[in-house]
Every structure is written in structure tokens, then in C-alpha cells.
Amino acid sequence: IAGGGALLGVAGSGVASLSSMMLMASKDYAQNECAKLMTFCEQMILPTCGKEPIIAIQHNIEKGMYKLEKNIDQLIENPDIDDKTRKKLLKESKESLKYITRCHEHLIILIQ
């Protein structure tokens, strides 16, 4: 899937790899993938397949949000990371979560 496939891969996998989750922690990457996914769902999936596939995608995005929230919590509690690095990673992760949350909300609007 060209439209946000990486976002679906991370959200849909049983155990997301650390590298995948670190990619999703990049706010620019998350923003780009979310924009592609929303466009793909709105322009391709909804007109041709209806709402059911979008509902499944929305549920996978929800799982990915939960995983990213847990990663943020673990990052806060990790004593092995210096404060400067932690602050940078937290900022990026929270921005990424903001974009993914907006994507999730947009998908909910599409399926109503």
C-alpha cells in the first residue's frame, strides 16, 4: 500500500520493532504517512470498497496510538537515557502522536 503503508505496518504488527517505533516517533515521518493514509482512504478506499476497510484501518491506528503512548511512558521512566536526549525524543514522540491522533479522528469522520 503506497498510502500510509508504513503507518499501517507499525500499527498492525503484533510486536512492532524498535526501529519501526523510532521511525514513528519522528514527527515529520508520522505527518507524511498520516497525510498519505488519509488521502488514500478518502480518495481510493471509501469510493471503491466502502467503510468496512476504513473501520479496520482506524482500529489499527488506534492500536498504534496505544503503543506509541506506552513508548512515551517508557521513555519517561528510562534511567539509561540522558536528559537532553530524553527531552528531544519526548518532544518528537508527542508531536508524532498528535499527528496520528488527528489521522485517527479524520478516519472516524470518514466512517460516520
The 8 nearest C-alpha neighbors of each residue, nearest first, counted from 0:
[[1, 4, 2, 3, 5, 7, 39, 36],
 [0, 2, 4, 3, 35, 39, 36, 5],
 [3, 1, 35, 36, 39, 4, 0, 32],
 [2, 4, 36, 32, 35, 6, 5, 33],
 [5, 3, 0, 7, 6, 2, 1, 8],
 [6, 4, 8, 7, 3, 9, 32, 0],
 [5, 7, 3, 4, 9, 8, 10, 32],
 [8, 6, 4, 10, 5, 9, 11, 3],
 [9, 7, 5, 11, 6, 10, 12, 4],
 [8, 10, 6, 7, 11, 12, 15, 5],
 [11, 9, 63, 7, 59, 8, 60, 62],
 [10, 12, 8, 59, 9, 7, 13, 63],
 [13, 11, 14, 9, 15, 10, 8, 7],
 [14, 12, 15, 11, 10, 9, 16, 8],
 [13, 15, 12, 16, 9, 11, 17, 10],
 [16, 14, 12, 9, 13, 19, 17, 20],
 [17, 15, 19, 18, 14, 20, 9, 21],
 [16, 18, 20, 19, 21, 15, 22, 14],
 [17, 19, 21, 16, 20, 22, 15, 23],
 [20, 18, 22, 16, 21, 17, 9, 23],
 [19, 21, 23, 17, 22, 18, 24, 16],
 [20, 22, 24, 18, 23, 19, 17, 25],
 [23, 21, 19, 24, 20, 25, 18, 28],
 [24, 22, 20, 25, 21, 29, 19, 28],
 [23, 25, 92, 21, 22, 95, 91, 26],
 [26, 24, 23, 28, 22, 27, 91, 95],
 [25, 27, 95, 29, 94, 28, 91, 30],
 [28, 26, 30, 29, 25, 31, 95, 32],
 [27, 29, 31, 25, 30, 26, 32, 23],
 [30, 28, 26, 32, 31, 27, 95, 23],
 [29, 31, 27, 33, 28, 32, 98, 26],
 [30, 32, 28, 34, 29, 33, 27, 35],
 [33, 31, 3, 35, 29, 34, 30, 36],
 [32, 34, 36, 30, 35, 31, 102, 29],
 [33, 35, 31, 37, 32, 36, 30, 38],
 [36, 34, 2, 3, 32, 38, 33, 37],
 [35, 37, 3, 2, 33, 39, 38, 34],
 [38, 36, 40, 34, 39, 35, 41, 33],
 [39, 37, 41, 35, 36, 40, 42, 34],
 [40, 38, 36, 2, 43, 42, 37, 41],
 [41, 39, 44, 37, 38, 43, 42, 45],
 [40, 42, 38, 39, 45, 43, 37, 44],
 [41, 43, 39, 40, 38, 44, 45, 46],
 [44, 42, 39, 40, 45, 46, 41, 47],
 [43, 45, 40, 48, 47, 46, 41, 42],
 [44, 46, 49, 41, 48, 47, 50, 43],
 [47, 45, 44, 43, 49, 48, 42, 41],
 [46, 48, 44, 45, 49, 43, 42, 50],
 [49, 47, 44, 45, 46, 50, 52, 51],
 [50, 48, 45, 51, 46, 47, 44, 52],
 [49, 51, 53, 110, 52, 45, 54, 48],
 [50, 52, 54, 53, 49, 55, 48, 110],
 [53, 51, 55, 54, 50, 56, 49, 48],
 [52, 54, 56, 50, 55, 51, 57, 40],
 [53, 55, 57, 51, 52, 56, 50, 58],
 [56, 54, 52, 58, 53, 57, 59, 51],
 [57, 55, 53, 59, 58, 54, 60, 52],
 [56, 58, 54, 60, 59, 55, 53, 103],
 [57, 59, 61, 55, 56, 60, 54, 62],
 [60, 58, 62, 56, 10, 61, 11, 57],
 [59, 61, 63, 57, 62, 58, 10, 64],
 [60, 62, 58, 64, 59, 63, 57, 65],
 [63, 61, 59, 65, 60, 64, 10, 66],
 [64, 62, 10, 60, 66, 65, 61, 67],
 [65, 63, 61, 67, 62, 66, 68, 60],
 [64, 66, 68, 62, 63, 67, 69, 61],
 [67, 65, 63, 69, 68, 64, 70, 62],
 [66, 68, 70, 64, 69, 65, 63, 71],
 [69, 67, 71, 65, 70, 66, 64, 72],
 [68, 70, 72, 66, 67, 71, 73, 65],
 [71, 69, 67, 73, 72, 68, 74, 66],
 [70, 72, 74, 68, 69, 73, 67, 75],
 [73, 71, 69, 75, 70, 74, 68, 76],
 [74, 72, 70, 76, 75, 71, 77, 69],
 [73, 75, 71, 77, 72, 76, 70, 85],
 [76, 74, 72, 73, 77, 71, 85, 89],
 [75, 77, 73, 74, 78, 72, 71, 79],
 [76, 78, 74, 79, 75, 73, 80, 85],
 [77, 79, 80, 76, 81, 75, 74, 82],
 [80, 78, 77, 81, 76, 74, 82, 85],
 [81, 79, 78, 85, 77, 82, 84, 74],
 [80, 82, 84, 83, 85, 79, 78, 86],
 [81, 83, 85, 84, 86, 80, 87, 78],
 [84, 82, 86, 85, 81, 87, 80, 88],
 [83, 85, 87, 86, 82, 81, 88, 80],
 [86, 84, 82, 88, 87, 83, 89, 80],
 [85, 87, 89, 83, 84, 88, 82, 90],
 [86, 88, 84, 90, 85, 89, 91, 83],
 [89, 87, 85, 91, 90, 86, 92, 84],
 [90, 88, 92, 86, 91, 87, 85, 93],
 [89, 91, 87, 93, 88, 92, 86, 94],
 [92, 90, 88, 94, 89, 26, 93, 25],
 [93, 91, 24, 95, 89, 94, 90, 88],
 [92, 94, 96, 90, 95, 91, 89, 97],
 [95, 93, 97, 91, 96, 92, 26, 90],
 [94, 96, 26, 92, 98, 97, 93, 29],
 [95, 97, 93, 99, 94, 98, 100, 92],
 [96, 98, 94, 100, 95, 99, 93, 101],
 [99, 97, 101, 95, 100, 96, 30, 102],
 [98, 100, 102, 96, 101, 97, 103, 95],
 [101, 99, 103, 97, 102, 98, 96, 104],
 [100, 102, 104, 98, 103, 99, 105, 97],
 [101, 103, 99, 105, 100, 104, 33, 98],
 [102, 104, 100, 106, 101, 105, 57, 99],
 [103, 105, 101, 107, 102, 106, 100, 108],
 [106, 104, 102, 108, 107, 103, 101, 109],
 [105, 107, 109, 103, 108, 104, 57, 102],
 [108, 106, 104, 110, 105, 109, 103, 111],
 [109, 107, 105, 106, 111, 110, 104, 103],
 [110, 108, 106, 107, 111, 105, 41, 50],
 [109, 111, 107, 108, 50, 106, 54, 53],
 [110, 108, 109, 107, 50, 106, 54, 105]]
